[in-house]
Each structure stands twice: as C-alpha cells, then as structure tokens.
C-alpha cells in the first residue's frame, strides 16, 4: 500500500457513493486521473505545484481532457493517477519553469469528477419557480432563471471535493502587513460585487455542512442569498445537495451569477423587494468553493481543534484558487455571523494563508467584512473599522513572536483565549479591555507619582 493510499483510507476521502449516481441525476463521471501525486513523490521532495502552460489558462479544455490538463501538457500518469517527480521535472524544464516545493497540496478526492450538463441545467430552469416553497425564494429563482435563459451559456458545471495533505500545518505563514500587500489585498465592508469580479474568480460560499443550507426552505443569509442569485448554483444543488465533512471543501466550477442586490437590500432578508432591490447581473463563469466553519455559538473561546478546522478551511480556499488558476478570491467573515466566530481572527487567518504579494503564486484577496447588527452599542461603521485594526494587531503579535509555520501560529493563537462574537465581545470587548488597561496604566503612574512625592515629604 502506498503512502497516498494509506492517507486516503485514514482520511475517509469521498467515495463514489457520496455523489449522486448517473441514474438519479444528470452527472457524468470521468477517470480518476486527477493530477494527485503519489506518496513516494511527496516524500521525495515535500510536495509540488501542478504546472500548466499559460496558453492553456485562457481556453478551458474539453471535459474528457481535463485530467491531463491539470497535470500539465499531458504529463504521463501511472495507474493510480500519480505523476513521477522525474516526469514532472521534465515538463517543468521543457517550459523553463521552476518546480516549487511546499509542504501542502490540495488534492481532489479519488472518487472522480462529476459533471452537470448545460442541457440538464436548462431543463431544471424551466421549473425554477418550484425550487422553493417560500418567498422571496420562489420569485428570485424564477427571475434568475429568466435572466439565465436569455444568455448563451455552453459550459457544464463540474464539482470536486478537496482535502489538504497531512503536512499542511508545516506550511509557512505570510506575515506581511495589509499595506505591504498593495494591490493584492482589499478589505471592504460590503457584500460581493460580481460586476467587478474577473472570470474564473473563486467565490467563497460560507456554507452549511449541507451545502446550500436552507436555500430551498426558509433560510436567507449569505449562502442562501448566493444560491438564489445564481440559477447555475441552484440547479446544481437541486440535483444533489452535498454533505461536507470538517476537513474538506467542495467546488462548483463554471457557475454564472444572474442577480445582485446591495448590502442594504441583503439586510432586509425576507423583506427583499424584487422590483426595487434586485438587479440583473449576468456574470461569469466563476468557481464557487463551499467551506464551513466551526460553530462557536454558546462557546467562550476556541480550542486548538476549532482553530485547526478554521485554518484548514481557509487554507483550502487559497490552495484551490491556485489549482484552478483563479485570478482573485472573494471571501469574508467565514463563520462570523450566526456561528459567532471571532471576526478579527477570521481576517487574520486569511492574511496568514494568502500567498505573499511578491511571490509567483500571488493571488488577489478581496475580503468583505460587512457587519449588519450591533449588539454591544458600538456604531456599525466603527465596529467594521475596529475589526480590521484588531486583525492588524494580532498579525503584529505573531510577527513579534517569531512564528514561521501554521502550526506555530495556531499554538500561539490558542494561548490568547480569543472570545467569540457573542454580544460583539470580539470587537467591543477588546476596546473595553484596552480602555480598562489604559485606566489601570494611568492609575499606576499616578500612584507611583504620589509615592515618590511622599518620599520627599511633599505630600
């Protein structure tokens, strides 16, 4: 048994039975050659970045050729889908590119590639108004379908499950400040704007374990709103609503968006006005990645396991973006809403795991931090600004601590006993602590001054 096969068994990688069979949905399964490197190759040189010709990036291949495209210009593969280091180095030398090593590589589960055909999407959209029994879902699905059917779309939708290698905690962290990242980082207190997104961008879905959450029921937070904005995404989930484990992510590649509404409209939730608030926004194709976060409601602070799960999911975002050649990532407060995650921590992990701005693997991160409600009395705009400042301070603390790897960073973070966002303690509580510390400092200085004056009989 190879190292990779042993890891696959230990990690319970997705099996074919976890996906809908062709008899229950219009899916096609392709071969199991997914550009996954064998355990021997990983041991020989930590792990490697899949190589691709730049010319191939602009024209996606036919689905049946996709596996070899992921390996790079038809690199020969063994029966288990592995590529030898020798073959990889030959391919790299041929292109004049350097094979970069890193201790982490996101791999597709060996269950195969699944495809929802464009024809099946079209059939589903003819009945889109019946996707949900509740309002405003019904009207939105119907509206999105009308927009989609006016477009000439030919690309099918592909889905993959992704996991990190065993050594992901050894990955180096990025300690660059937000300012040092320049044009590769932007933070805005707003919802995703698909009008500004480049094609093939990776759009993060703050997902439920059952991807889509209540999108066909009564739910209407970030994930459900995203599904209603995309008839492609809705049709795919209507065919089969995937279940996601705590150590994986699922991608939906080739998804178009159809509708958009503003931050103010998003806050209305079920009171969204179809005529006044909703805008047609036919954009794409994009790659949607579903990741979930630890549920921190009714908790006081993070355990190391909670931190590792959140870091793993965030790491998968950037690894998958790199594998799919996504030019930019649209992400935000993953788990920072109803799950009550610490919001400065969520931004911190994105900063630590974003590739360095001056590296060959640099990826633009568009981080979104809209806060819709205040529970601690602080104005929302001030909360959003304070959240970013808090993340910058945490990053500075890690830099001073001299951490280098993800494991070292998490071991340091867990000692901080960061609070959840219950009652906005992650932001308001921090400011109150700073105010208290400042008052104690002033009191200490005053006491020292009185003691000194007392020594000389001046009081």
Secondary structure, DSSP 8 states (H G I E B T S, - for coil): --HHHHHHHHHT---GGGS--TTTSSEEE--S--S---HHHHHHTS-B-----HHHHTS---GGGHHHHHHSTT----TTS---HHHHHHHHHHHT----B-S---EE-TT--EEE-HHHHHHHHTTGGGS-SSTTHHHHHHHHHHHHHTS-----EEEEEEE--TTGGGSB-----TGGGGGGEEEESS---GGG--TT-EEEEE--SBTTTTTTTT--SHHHHHHHH-HHHHHHHHH---B--TT-EEEEEEEEEEEE--HHHHHHGGG--HHHH-EEEEEEEEEEEEE-----TT-SB--HHHHHHHHHHHHHHHHHHHHTT-SEEEEE-TT-STT---HHHHHHHHHHHS--TTSTT--EEEEE------SSS--HHHHHHHHHHHHHHHHHHHHHHT--BHHHHHHHHGGG--B-SGGGIIIIIHHHHHHHHHHHHHHHHHHHHHHHHHHTT--
